[in-house]
Amino acid sequence: MTKQVTILKRNSLADDVAAGLQDMITGGTYAVGDRLPSEPELMLLFGVGRSSVREAVRLLVNAGMLRVQQGQGTFVTSSQPLTGPLGRKLHTADYQELNEVRLLLEVKIAEKAALHRTREDLARMKTFLRAREKFAKAGNVDATMQADVHFHTSIAVASKNSIMLELYQTIATHMLQSFKDRHKDTSDFALTQYMHKALLDAIADQDAEQALVWATRISTHSR
């Protein structure tokens, strides 16, 4: 259900719609991972035509804030526009480059999470890991990948390093589409479930050495 907002002025409509959507995203109306309303709903919401909505979405896709998934909708990928050389590079980087950085981050994040995790952190990890297993067994590819990303992101939260967390969140959201292109079923996720359980156990035991070992095994496994 969408919220009614003030009708925009009839000048630079696409820019105005983009600015309005950006404000709603940065303000928390739509969070990272949320799907935006459909084109007709956005047209009604802002009082503009289809072409203005499509151009506004394109502008925010180029800014790294949105991702359009054919047949499923438009999703929020970042709460802030990617600015500066690093932001632009992350947005345009190919799968291999992003994956290398992601794997390096996951190993270090796991080690730090073992040292700094709280009971609340562990509860979140367990919830996402159970969801990962449940969806993998059900053969739900999209839900399994989302649960996998949420599990690893919860480990990043537990690391208590805000910079690593933000980097990991940004890279992970940009890699989701590549994951969808590469994983047509959940077999690989089911195969590596025991590794993720072992990683969680090591973090729960505050065993940084074993957390690093299992994170490395997961990272070097084809995903």
The 8 nearest C-alpha neighbors of each residue, nearest first, counted from 0:
[[1, 2, 36, 40, 3, 35, 37, 44],
 [2, 0, 3, 36, 44, 40, 41, 4],
 [1, 3, 4, 0, 44, 28, 40, 5],
 [4, 2, 44, 1, 5, 45, 43, 6],
 [3, 5, 44, 2, 6, 45, 7, 46],
 [4, 6, 7, 3, 45, 44, 46, 8],
 [7, 5, 45, 46, 4, 8, 44, 47],
 [6, 8, 5, 45, 9, 46, 15, 12],
 [9, 7, 10, 6, 12, 15, 11, 46],
 [8, 10, 12, 7, 11, 47, 15, 6],
 [9, 11, 12, 8, 15, 7, 13, 14],
 [12, 10, 14, 13, 15, 9, 8, 16],
 [11, 13, 15, 10, 14, 9, 51, 16],
 [12, 14, 51, 55, 16, 15, 54, 11],
 [15, 13, 17, 12, 11, 16, 18, 55],
 [16, 14, 12, 18, 13, 17, 19, 11],
 [15, 17, 19, 13, 18, 14, 55, 12],
 [18, 16, 55, 14, 20, 15, 19, 21],
 [19, 17, 21, 15, 16, 20, 14, 22],
 [20, 18, 16, 22, 17, 21, 15, 23],
 [21, 19, 23, 17, 22, 18, 16, 24],
 [20, 22, 18, 24, 23, 19, 17, 25],
 [21, 23, 19, 25, 20, 24, 26, 18],
 [22, 24, 20, 26, 28, 21, 25, 27],
 [25, 23, 29, 21, 27, 26, 22, 28],
 [24, 26, 78, 22, 27, 23, 21, 79],
 [27, 25, 23, 24, 22, 28, 29, 21],
 [26, 28, 29, 24, 25, 30, 23, 78],
 [29, 27, 23, 24, 26, 30, 25, 22],
 [28, 30, 24, 27, 33, 23, 31, 75],
 [31, 29, 33, 27, 32, 24, 28, 75],
 [30, 32, 75, 76, 33, 77, 78, 29],
 [31, 33, 75, 74, 76, 30, 34, 172],
 [34, 32, 30, 74, 31, 75, 29, 35],
 [35, 33, 74, 73, 75, 72, 32, 36],
 [34, 36, 73, 74, 33, 37, 72, 75],
 [35, 37, 40, 41, 34, 38, 1, 73],
 [38, 36, 40, 39, 41, 35, 72, 73],
 [37, 39, 41, 40, 42, 36, 52, 49],
 [40, 38, 42, 41, 37, 43, 49, 36],
 [39, 41, 43, 37, 42, 38, 36, 44],
 [42, 40, 44, 38, 43, 39, 45, 36],
 [41, 43, 39, 47, 40, 46, 44, 45],
 [44, 42, 46, 40, 41, 45, 39, 47],
 [43, 45, 41, 42, 3, 46, 40, 4],
 [46, 44, 6, 42, 43, 47, 41, 7],
 [47, 45, 43, 42, 6, 44, 7, 48],
 [48, 46, 42, 45, 51, 49, 43, 52],
 [49, 47, 51, 50, 42, 52, 46, 43],
 [48, 50, 52, 51, 53, 42, 47, 38],
 [49, 51, 53, 52, 48, 54, 13, 47],
 [52, 50, 13, 54, 49, 53, 48, 12],
 [53, 51, 55, 49, 50, 54, 56, 13],
 [54, 52, 56, 50, 55, 51, 57, 49],
 [53, 55, 57, 51, 56, 52, 13, 50],
 [56, 54, 17, 13, 52, 58, 57, 53],
 [55, 57, 53, 59, 58, 54, 60, 52],
 [56, 58, 54, 60, 55, 59, 53, 61],
 [57, 59, 55, 61, 56, 60, 54, 62],
 [60, 58, 62, 56, 61, 64, 57, 65],
 [59, 61, 65, 57, 63, 62, 58, 64],
 [60, 62, 58, 59, 63, 57, 64, 90],
 [61, 63, 59, 80, 60, 64, 81, 58],
 [64, 62, 60, 61, 81, 65, 80, 90],
 [65, 63, 77, 76, 59, 62, 80, 60],
 [64, 66, 60, 75, 76, 74, 59, 63],
 [67, 65, 74, 73, 60, 76, 68, 75],
 [68, 66, 73, 72, 69, 74, 65, 60],
 [69, 67, 72, 71, 73, 70, 66, 74],
 [68, 70, 71, 67, 72, 73, 66, 176],
 [69, 71, 72, 68, 67, 73, 37, 74],
 [72, 70, 68, 69, 73, 67, 34, 74],
 [73, 71, 68, 67, 70, 69, 74, 34],
 [72, 74, 67, 34, 35, 66, 68, 65],
 [73, 75, 34, 66, 65, 33, 32, 35],
 [74, 76, 65, 31, 32, 33, 64, 77],
 [77, 75, 64, 65, 31, 172, 32, 74],
 [78, 76, 64, 79, 31, 75, 63, 169],
 [79, 77, 25, 24, 31, 64, 30, 80],
 [78, 80, 77, 25, 81, 64, 24, 21],
 [81, 79, 62, 64, 63, 82, 77, 78],
 [82, 80, 86, 63, 62, 87, 79, 83],
 [83, 81, 86, 80, 87, 84, 85, 62],
 [82, 84, 86, 85, 87, 81, 88, 80],
 [83, 85, 87, 86, 88, 82, 89, 81],
 [86, 84, 88, 87, 83, 89, 82, 81],
 [85, 87, 81, 82, 89, 88, 83, 84],
 [86, 88, 90, 84, 85, 89, 81, 91],
 [87, 89, 85, 91, 90, 86, 92, 84],
 [90, 88, 92, 86, 87, 91, 85, 170],
 [89, 91, 87, 88, 92, 63, 86, 173],
 [90, 92, 88, 89, 87, 93, 86, 63],
 [93, 91, 89, 88, 90, 96, 97, 94],
 [92, 94, 95, 96, 97, 91, 89, 98],
 [95, 93, 97, 96, 98, 92, 177, 174],
 [94, 96, 98, 97, 93, 99, 92, 100],
 [97, 95, 99, 98, 94, 93, 92, 100],
 [98, 96, 94, 100, 99, 95, 101, 93],
 [97, 99, 101, 95, 100, 96, 94, 102],
 [100, 98, 102, 96, 101, 97, 95, 103],
 [99, 101, 103, 97, 98, 102, 104, 96],
 [102, 100, 98, 104, 99, 103, 97, 105],
 [101, 103, 105, 99, 218, 104, 100, 98],
 [104, 102, 100, 101, 106, 105, 99, 107],
 [103, 105, 101, 107, 102, 106, 108, 100],
 [106, 104, 108, 102, 103, 107, 109, 101],
 [107, 105, 214, 109, 108, 104, 103, 211],
 [106, 108, 110, 104, 109, 105, 111, 103],
 [107, 109, 105, 111, 110, 106, 155, 158],
 [110, 108, 112, 106, 107, 111, 210, 105],
 [109, 111, 207, 107, 211, 113, 108, 112],
 [112, 110, 158, 114, 108, 113, 109, 115],
 [111, 113, 158, 157, 109, 115, 116, 114],
 [114, 112, 202, 205, 207, 111, 110, 115],
 [113, 115, 111, 112, 205, 116, 207, 110],
 [114, 116, 112, 113, 158, 111, 157, 117],
 [117, 115, 157, 112, 120, 113, 114, 158],
 [116, 118, 120, 119, 121, 115, 157, 122],
 [119, 117, 121, 120, 122, 116, 203, 123],
 [118, 120, 122, 117, 121, 123, 116, 124],
 [121, 119, 117, 123, 118, 122, 157, 116],
 [120, 122, 124, 118, 119, 123, 125, 117],
 [121, 123, 119, 125, 120, 124, 118, 126],
 [124, 122, 126, 120, 121, 125, 127, 119],
 [123, 125, 121, 127, 126, 122, 150, 153],
 [126, 124, 128, 122, 123, 127, 129, 121],
 [125, 127, 123, 129, 124, 128, 122, 130],
 [126, 128, 130, 150, 124, 129, 146, 125],
 [129, 127, 131, 125, 130, 126, 124, 150],
 [130, 128, 132, 126, 131, 127, 125, 133],
 [129, 131, 127, 133, 128, 132, 134, 146],
 [132, 130, 128, 146, 143, 129, 134, 133],
 [131, 133, 135, 129, 130, 134, 136, 128],
 [134, 132, 130, 136, 135, 131, 129, 137],
 [133, 135, 137, 143, 139, 136, 131, 132],
 [136, 134, 138, 132, 185, 137, 133, 143],
 [137, 135, 133, 134, 138, 132, 189, 185],
 [136, 138, 134, 135, 139, 133, 185, 132],
 [139, 137, 135, 136, 185, 140, 134, 184],
 [140, 138, 134, 137, 142, 141, 143, 135],
 [139, 141, 143, 185, 142, 184, 138, 144],
 [142, 140, 144, 143, 139, 145, 179, 146],
 [141, 143, 145, 144, 140, 139, 146, 134],
 [144, 142, 131, 146, 134, 140, 145, 141],
 [145, 143, 147, 141, 146, 142, 148, 140],
 [144, 146, 142, 148, 147, 143, 149, 141],
 [147, 145, 149, 131, 143, 144, 148, 127],
 [148, 146, 144, 150, 145, 149, 131, 143],
 [147, 149, 145, 151, 150, 146, 152, 144],
 [148, 150, 152, 146, 147, 151, 153, 145],
 [151, 149, 127, 147, 153, 148, 152, 124],
 [150, 152, 154, 148, 153, 149, 147, 155],
 [151, 153, 155, 149, 154, 150, 148, 156],
 [152, 154, 156, 150, 155, 151, 124, 149],
 [153, 155, 157, 151, 152, 156, 112, 109],
 [156, 154, 152, 158, 164, 153, 157, 108],
 [157, 155, 153, 154, 158, 159, 164, 152],
 [156, 158, 116, 112, 154, 159, 155, 120],
 [157, 159, 112, 111, 155, 160, 156, 108],
 [160, 158, 157, 156, 161, 115, 155, 112],
 [161, 159, 158, 163, 162, 164, 156, 155],
 [160, 162, 164, 163, 159, 165, 156, 158],
 [163, 161, 165, 164, 160, 166, 167, 159],
 [162, 164, 166, 165, 160, 161, 167, 155],
 [165, 163, 161, 167, 155, 162, 166, 168],
 [164, 166, 168, 162, 167, 163, 161, 169],
 [167, 165, 163, 169, 164, 168, 162, 170],
 [166, 168, 164, 170, 165, 169, 171, 163],
 [169, 167, 165, 171, 166, 170, 164, 172],
 [168, 170, 166, 167, 172, 171, 165, 173],
 [169, 171, 167, 173, 172, 168, 166, 174],
 [172, 170, 174, 168, 173, 169, 167, 175],
 [173, 171, 174, 175, 169, 170, 76, 168],
 [174, 172, 170, 171, 175, 169, 176, 76],
 [173, 175, 171, 177, 172, 176, 178, 170],
 [176, 174, 178, 172, 177, 173, 179, 171],
 [175, 177, 179, 178, 174, 180, 173, 68],
 [176, 178, 180, 174, 179, 175, 181, 94],
 [179, 177, 175, 181, 176, 180, 182, 174],
 [178, 180, 176, 177, 182, 181, 175, 183],
 [179, 181, 177, 178, 182, 176, 183, 175],
 [182, 180, 178, 179, 177, 183, 222, 176],
 [183, 181, 179, 184, 178, 180, 185, 140],
 [182, 184, 181, 179, 140, 185, 180, 186],
 [183, 185, 182, 140, 186, 138, 139, 187],
 [186, 184, 135, 188, 140, 138, 187, 189],
 [187, 185, 189, 188, 184, 190, 135, 138],
 [186, 188, 190, 189, 185, 191, 222, 184],
 [187, 189, 185, 191, 190, 186, 192, 135],
 [190, 188, 186, 192, 187, 191, 135, 185],
 [189, 191, 187, 188, 192, 186, 193, 194],
 [192, 190, 194, 188, 193, 189, 187, 195],
 [191, 193, 195, 189, 194, 190, 188, 196],
 [192, 194, 196, 195, 191, 197, 190, 189],
 [195, 193, 197, 191, 196, 192, 198, 213],
 [194, 196, 198, 192, 197, 193, 199, 191],
 [197, 195, 193, 199, 198, 194, 200, 192],
 [196, 198, 200, 194, 195, 199, 193, 201],
 [199, 197, 195, 201, 213, 196, 210, 200],
 [198, 200, 196, 202, 197, 201, 203, 195],
 [201, 199, 203, 197, 198, 202, 204, 196],
 [202, 200, 204, 210, 206, 198, 203, 199],
 [201, 203, 113, 205, 199, 204, 200, 210],
 [204, 202, 200, 205, 201, 199, 121, 113],
 [203, 205, 201, 206, 202, 200, 113, 207],
 [206, 204, 113, 202, 203, 114, 207, 201],
 [205, 207, 201, 204, 208, 209, 113, 202],
 [208, 206, 110, 210, 113, 209, 205, 211],
 [207, 209, 211, 210, 206, 212, 110, 201],
 [208, 210, 212, 211, 207, 206, 201, 213],
 [211, 209, 207, 201, 213, 212, 198, 208],
 [210, 212, 214, 110, 208, 209, 213, 106],
 [213, 211, 209, 215, 210, 214, 216, 208],
 [214, 212, 216, 215, 210, 198, 211, 217],
 [213, 215, 106, 217, 211, 216, 212, 210],
 [214, 216, 218, 212, 213, 217, 106, 211],
 [217, 215, 213, 219, 214, 218, 220, 212],
 [218, 216, 214, 220, 215, 219, 213, 194],
 [217, 219, 215, 102, 220, 216, 214, 105],
 [218, 220, 216, 217, 215, 221, 102, 222],
 [219, 221, 217, 218, 222, 216, 191, 215],
 [220, 222, 219, 218, 217, 187, 191, 216],
 [221, 220, 187, 178, 218, 188, 182, 181]]
